[in-house]
Amino acid sequence: MKTTGGRAGILYLMILGFFVGLGVFLFGFVKDGGAWAMQPFNKYASGDSQLTTAGDVLDRSGVVLAKSENGKRVYSSDETIRRAMLHAVGDTNGYISTGVQYRYRSEIGGYNPITGLTSPTGKKQGSDITLTLSSELSKLAYNKLDGRRGAVAMYNYKTGEMLVMVSTPDFDPSNVPKDIDTNSKYEGAYLNKVLSASYTPGSIFKIVTTAAAIETLSDWDTKTFTCKGSTTINGNKITCDGVHGTINIKQALAKSCNVAFAQLAVELGEEKMTAEANTMGFNRSFSVDGIDTSKSKYDVKGAEKQALAWSGIGQHTDMTNPYHMMLLMGAIANDGTPVQPYFIKQIKNSLGIVQQQGKTELGTQLVKPTTAQTLEQLMRNNVTSDYGDDMFPGMSVCAKTGTAEVGGDKKPNGWMIGFSSDPTTPYAFAVVVEEGNYGRTSAGPIAKAIMTQAKKLGL
């Protein structure tokens, strides 16, 4: 009897386990069935068959970026727009994980547990997704990159609406290259570098070093440095692009003096530099419409003086993410606390029900209010005293350029980050051009173009 009872008990446990497992499966099927059906590895449902009745993707002005037509997924008739918007819209096969066609695949595909991805009537059943991004501005940014690799990001720091999110290299989603997975030309083409890449920052990191000095040194605004073109720290020579003589921090930031910021980082020390970097968003990820960004990194734990010096000028092992730099600029413009950027404006389902996105505070202060106000003044001085106000006519732009050495035979990466302090043009931006050499001459014209056009369009 004991044997029979034991076997019955095991049988009951197996039956219970079966129904529990079935319940878990059915719950997942109802909750995530659309996501399962739209996975790239589902070859039986890959390609256009996934999106035959999918909703449209539109830019902020209603320009159709992707739609389903005659059983196929088609994109904008303008090839440059297709390429410029690629990493925001995504590709048909779902290999670009940041694209809305992948991130919102359940909504846009119109999946339901009964009919799956097909429509009995043949009509569109997926949701339409409208972006905050401007295809016109994105096309301009793409053209200004002129075939170079890099990333361009800009948003309205008052509303949080992203206006530009362009990443290269790219490809045409309407004519996917057959050698995309083997040709080095397309290496990184699936990666949205605005959100998912990090670069050596070079001199744009001097904003962080400056903030640490403002909050640590009582005499920061009267402190001076002597630049003779180089300095030697712990036996390591750190060179500068010029001979600046005796300068203060305000002048050193405008001239981007390596000597001053190397010495400043050593004086501030590992603890103060790390604390300020962490406060300003380094060593953490941010979330954008459910997408986690790549981390900007600052690590000088146990570093010797020369390494600490290099870190203060944006070299050593420093890394920065373009989205984070854009966000940081928005924070400085907003007295230290940024508005949360987003690029999904609304989702409208087949019944006409609209899910509207809107302004939300990030909830994290990246810069102390008084420090943010001081940084704004210093970055404004960079433009008026060094870059030239004619670079951004009528916008009172505050900015910092950077030239980031990447080693080997490659040219430095060129950076420019900044924002307009004019309340009528509340834009913050981050531009990086790989092997662009000087930031002012490579990233600068791109920043100028998108800022000027955004103002013209009244965005």
C-alpha positions in Angstrom: 0.0 0.0 0.0 2.8 2.3 0.8 4.4 1.7 -2.6 1.0 2.4 -4.4 0.5 5.5 -2.3 4.0 6.8 -3.1 3.5 6.2 -6.8 0.2 8.0 -6.7 1.8 11.0 -4.9 4.5 11.2 -7.5 1.8 11.1 -10.2 -0.1 13.9 -8.6 3.0 16.0 -8.3 3.7 15.4 -12.0 0.1 16.4 -12.9 0.4 19.5 -10.7 3.7 20.4 -12.3 2.2 19.9 -15.7 -0.7 22.3 -15.0 1.6 24.8 -13.3 3.9 24.7 -16.3 0.9 25.0 -18.7 -0.3 28.0 -16.7 3.0 29.7 -16.9 3.2 29.1 -20.6 -0.3 30.4 -21.3 0.4 33.5 -19.2 3.6 34.1 -21.2 1.7 33.3 -24.5 -0.9 35.9 -23.8 1.5 38.5 -22.3 4.5 38.1 -24.6 3.2 36.1 -27.6 3.7 39.1 -29.9 7.3 39.4 -28.9 7.9 35.7 -29.5 6.4 35.8 -32.9 8.4 38.8 -34.0 11.8 37.5 -32.9 14.5 37.5 -35.7 15.3 33.8 -35.0 11.8 32.7 -35.9 12.7 32.0 -39.5 9.3 30.8 -40.4 7.9 34.2 -39.6 10.9 36.3 -40.6 11.1 39.1 -43.1 8.1 40.8 -44.6 5.7 38.1 -43.3 6.1 39.5 -39.8 4.9 42.9 -40.8 2.3 42.4 -43.6 -0.4 44.1 -41.5 1.9 46.2 -39.3 1.2 49.8 -38.4 3.0 52.8 -39.7 6.0 54.6 -38.3 5.9 58.3 -38.7 8.2 61.2 -37.8 7.1 64.2 -35.7 5.6 65.9 -38.7 3.6 62.9 -39.9 6.2 61.9 -42.6 5.7 58.1 -43.1 9.0 56.3 -42.4 7.8 52.7 -42.7 4.5 51.1 -43.6 3.1 47.8 -44.9 1.9 47.8 -48.5 0.7 44.8 -50.7 2.1 42.3 -48.1 5.5 43.9 -47.9 7.2 46.4 -45.5 8.2 49.5 -47.4 10.2 52.6 -46.2 10.5 56.2 -47.2 10.9 56.9 -50.9 13.9 59.1 -49.9 17.0 56.9 -49.5 18.8 59.5 -47.3 15.9 59.6 -44.9 15.8 55.7 -44.8 19.4 55.7 -43.8 19.3 58.6 -41.4 16.3 57.1 -39.6 17.4 53.5 -39.7 18.5 53.1 -36.1 15.3 54.7 -34.8 12.9 52.9 -37.1 14.7 49.6 -37.4 15.0 47.0 -40.1 12.4 44.5 -41.3 14.3 41.5 -39.9 14.6 43.0 -36.4 18.4 43.0 -36.2 18.5 46.6 -35.0 17.5 46.2 -31.3 16.9 49.9 -30.7 14.5 50.4 -33.6 10.8 50.7 -32.8 10.0 47.9 -35.2 11.9 45.6 -32.8 11.3 47.3 -29.4 7.5 47.7 -30.1 7.1 44.7 -32.2 4.0 43.4 -30.4 2.2 46.8 -30.8 3.3 47.6 -34.3 2.8 44.0 -35.6 -0.8 43.9 -34.5 -0.3 40.4 -33.0 -3.2 38.8 -31.2 -3.4 35.3 -29.7 -6.2 34.1 -32.0 -5.0 35.2 -35.5 -1.3 35.7 -34.7 0.4 38.1 -37.1 -2.2 37.7 -39.9 -5.4 39.7 -40.4 -8.6 37.8 -41.6 -9.6 40.9 -43.4 -6.2 41.7 -44.8 -6.4 45.2 -43.3 -3.8 46.8 -41.1 -4.2 45.7 -37.5 -1.0 47.0 -35.9 -0.5 50.3 -34.1 0.9 53.4 -35.7 3.9 54.8 -33.9 4.8 58.5 -34.1 8.3 59.6 -33.2 9.4 62.9 -31.8 12.3 62.8 -34.2 12.5 65.0 -37.3 13.3 63.2 -40.5 14.4 66.6 -42.0 16.8 67.4 -39.3 18.1 63.8 -39.2 18.7 63.9 -43.0 20.6 67.1 -42.6 22.8 65.5 -39.8 23.3 62.4 -42.0 24.4 64.5 -44.9 26.8 66.6 -42.8 28.5 63.4 -41.5 29.3 62.9 -45.2 30.0 59.2 -45.0 32.1 59.4 -41.8 31.3 57.2 -38.8 29.8 58.8 -35.8 26.7 59.8 -33.8 24.5 62.9 -33.7 22.0 63.5 -31.0 19.8 66.5 -30.1 16.8 67.1 -27.9 14.6 69.8 -26.5 15.8 70.0 -22.9 12.5 71.6 -21.8 10.1 69.0 -23.2 12.4 66.0 -23.4 11.6 65.4 -27.1 14.5 64.0 -29.0 14.8 65.7 -32.4 17.9 63.9 -33.9 19.3 60.4 -33.3 21.6 59.5 -36.2 24.2 56.8 -36.2 26.7 55.6 -38.9 27.7 53.3 -40.5 24.3 52.4 -41.8 22.6 50.6 -44.6 19.4 51.0 -46.8 16.6 48.9 -45.2 14.9 48.7 -48.6 18.0 47.2 -50.2 20.0 45.4 -47.5 23.5 44.6 -48.8 24.1 40.9 -49.4 27.6 41.3 -47.8 26.5 43.3 -44.7 27.8 40.6 -42.3 31.1 40.2 -44.1 32.1 43.6 -45.4 34.1 45.7 -42.9 32.3 48.8 -44.4 29.2 47.8 -42.5 30.9 46.8 -39.3 28.7 48.2 -36.5 25.8 49.0 -38.9 23.3 47.3 -36.6 24.5 49.4 -33.6 22.8 52.7 -32.6 25.9 54.6 -31.5 23.9 57.4 -29.8 22.5 54.9 -27.3 24.7 51.8 -27.4 28.3 53.0 -27.9 31.0 54.8 -25.8 33.9 56.8 -27.0 37.1 58.4 -25.5 35.9 61.9 -24.6 39.0 63.9 -24.9 38.6 67.6 -23.9 34.8 67.5 -23.4 35.6 65.7 -20.1 37.1 68.9 -18.9 33.6 69.9 -18.0 33.7 67.2 -15.3 37.1 68.3 -14.0 35.9 71.9 -14.0 32.8 71.0 -12.0 34.9 69.1 -9.4 37.1 72.2 -9.0 34.2 74.5 -8.6 32.8 72.3 -5.8 36.1 71.5 -4.1 38.5 74.5 -4.4 37.5 77.7 -2.7 39.9 79.6 -4.9 39.0 77.9 -8.2 38.1 81.1 -10.0 41.4 82.9 -9.0 43.7 79.9 -9.3 46.2 80.1 -12.1 48.4 77.7 -14.1 51.5 78.2 -16.3 51.4 76.5 -19.6 54.7 76.3 -21.6 53.3 73.7 -24.0 53.8 70.7 -21.8 54.1 69.5 -18.2 55.8 66.5 -16.7 53.9 64.5 -14.0 55.5 61.6 -12.3 58.0 61.3 -15.2 55.2 61.3 -17.9 55.1 64.2 -20.3 51.7 65.7 -21.1 51.6 68.0 -24.1 49.3 70.8 -25.0 48.2 72.1 -28.4 49.6 75.6 -27.6 51.7 77.6 -25.2 49.1 79.5 -23.1 51.3 81.2 -20.5 49.6 82.0 -17.2 45.9 81.3 -17.3 43.0 80.7 -15.0 40.4 77.9 -15.2 38.0 80.0 -17.3 40.7 80.7 -19.9 42.0 77.1 -19.7 38.6 75.7 -20.5 38.2 78.1 -23.5 41.7 77.2 -24.8 41.3 73.6 -23.7 44.7 73.6 -22.0 45.9 70.1 -21.2 48.5 71.4 -18.8 46.0 73.2 -16.6 43.5 70.3 -16.4 46.2 67.6 -15.9 47.5 69.5 -12.9 44.0 70.2 -11.7 43.0 66.6 -11.7 46.1 65.6 -9.7 45.4 68.4 -7.2 41.7 67.3 -6.8 42.7 63.6 -6.4 41.1 60.3 -7.1 38.3 60.6 -4.6 37.0 64.0 -5.6 37.3 63.3 -9.3 35.5 60.0 -9.0 32.7 61.5 -6.9 32.1 64.3 -9.4 32.1 61.9 -12.4 29.6 59.6 -10.6 27.3 62.5 -9.7 27.4 63.6 -13.4 26.2 60.3 -14.6 29.3 58.2 -15.2 29.5 54.5 -14.4 25.7 54.1 -14.8 23.2 53.4 -17.5 20.2 55.5 -18.5 16.9 54.2 -19.9 15.3 55.7 -23.0 11.8 54.4 -24.0 12.8 51.1 -22.3 16.3 50.9 -23.9 19.3 50.9 -21.6 22.1 53.0 -22.8 25.8 52.2 -22.8 27.6 53.5 -19.7 30.0 56.3 -19.7 33.0 55.2 -17.6 35.5 56.8 -15.3 37.8 54.6 -13.3 41.0 55.9 -11.6 41.0 53.6 -8.6 44.6 53.2 -7.5 45.8 55.2 -10.5 49.2 56.8 -10.4 49.5 60.6 -10.7 50.2 60.6 -14.4 47.1 58.4 -15.1 45.0 60.6 -13.0 46.3 63.6 -14.9 45.5 62.0 -18.2 42.0 61.2 -16.9 41.4 64.9 -16.1 41.8 65.8 -19.7 39.5 63.0 -21.0 42.1 60.3 -21.9 43.4 57.4 -19.7 40.5 54.9 -19.7 37.7 57.5 -19.8 34.7 56.6 -22.0 31.6 58.6 -22.8 28.2 57.7 -24.3 26.7 60.3 -26.8 23.3 60.1 -25.2 24.7 60.7 -21.8 26.6 63.8 -23.0 23.4 65.2 -24.5 21.6 64.5 -21.3 24.4 66.2 -19.2 24.1 69.3 -21.4 20.4 69.3 -20.8 21.0 69.1 -17.1 23.4 72.1 -17.1 20.8 74.0 -19.1 18.1 73.1 -16.5 20.0 74.1 -13.4 21.3 70.6 -12.8 18.2 68.3 -13.2 17.5 67.2 -16.8 14.1 66.4 -18.3 13.9 62.7 -19.4 14.6 62.5 -23.2 12.3 60.2 -25.2 11.7 59.6 -28.9 8.3 57.8 -29.0 5.7 60.5 -29.2 2.5 58.4 -29.4 1.2 54.9 -30.1 -2.2 54.7 -31.8 -3.8 51.3 -32.1 -6.2 50.1 -34.8 -9.2 51.2 -32.7 -7.9 54.8 -32.7 -6.9 54.7 -29.0 -3.9 56.8 -28.4 -1.2 56.2 -25.9 0.5 59.6 -25.5 4.0 60.1 -24.3 5.0 63.3 -22.5 7.4 65.3 -20.3 8.8 63.6 -17.2 11.5 64.6 -14.9 14.5 62.3 -14.8 14.4 62.5 -11.0 18.2 62.5 -10.7 20.2 65.7 -10.2 23.4 65.5 -12.3 24.8 68.8 -11.3 24.3 71.1 -8.3 22.2 74.2 -9.3 25.0 76.7 -8.5 27.6 74.6 -10.3 25.3 74.3 -13.3 24.9 78.0 -13.5 28.7 78.5 -13.3 29.3 75.9 -16.0 26.8 77.6 -18.2 28.7 80.9 -17.9 32.0 79.2 -18.6 30.7 77.2 -21.6 29.2 80.4 -22.9 32.6 82.1 -22.7 34.0 79.2 -24.7 31.8 80.2 -27.6 32.1 84.0 -27.3 35.8 84.1 -26.7 37.1 81.2 -28.7 34.7 79.4 -31.1 32.9 82.5 -32.3 29.2 83.4 -31.8 28.7 83.4 -35.5 28.9 79.7 -35.3 25.4 79.6 -33.8 23.8 82.9 -34.7 21.1 84.2 -32.4 21.0 81.2 -29.9 23.4 82.1 -27.1 25.1 78.6 -27.3 27.2 77.2 -24.5 29.5 74.5 -25.7 32.8 72.5 -25.4 34.7 70.8 -28.2 37.0 67.8 -27.8 39.7 66.0 -29.7 40.1 62.5 -28.4 43.2 60.5 -29.1 42.4 56.9 -29.8 45.8 55.4 -30.4 47.3 53.5 -33.3 47.3 55.0 -36.8 43.8 56.5 -36.4 43.1 60.2 -36.3 41.5 61.5 -33.1 37.7 61.5 -32.7 36.1 64.9 -32.9 33.5 66.0 -30.3 31.2 68.9 -29.7 28.6 69.1 -26.9 26.5 72.0 -25.8 23.1 73.7 -25.6 21.4 76.9 -26.4 20.7 79.1 -23.3 18.1 81.1 -25.3 14.7 80.0 -24.0 13.2 80.2 -27.5 15.7 77.5 -28.8 16.0 75.0 -25.9 18.2 72.5 -27.7 21.0 70.3 -26.2 23.3 68.3 -28.4 26.2 65.9 -28.6 28.1 65.2 -31.8 31.0 62.8 -32.3 32.8 62.1 -35.5 35.1 59.1 -35.6 38.6 59.9 -36.9 37.3 63.5 -37.3 40.4 65.0 -35.9 39.6 68.4 -34.3 36.2 68.6 -32.8 35.6 72.2 -33.9 36.2 71.4 -37.6 34.5 68.0 -37.7 31.7 67.9 -35.2 31.2 71.7 -35.0 29.7 72.2 -38.5 27.2 69.4 -37.8 26.1 70.9 -34.6 25.8 74.3 -36.2 23.7 72.9 -39.1 21.1 71.0 -36.9 20.8 73.8 -34.3 20.3 76.4 -37.0 17.8 74.4 -38.9 15.9 73.4 -35.8 15.6 77.1 -35.0 14.4 77.8 -38.5 11.7 75.1 -38.3 10.6 76.4 -34.9 10.9 73.0 -33.2 
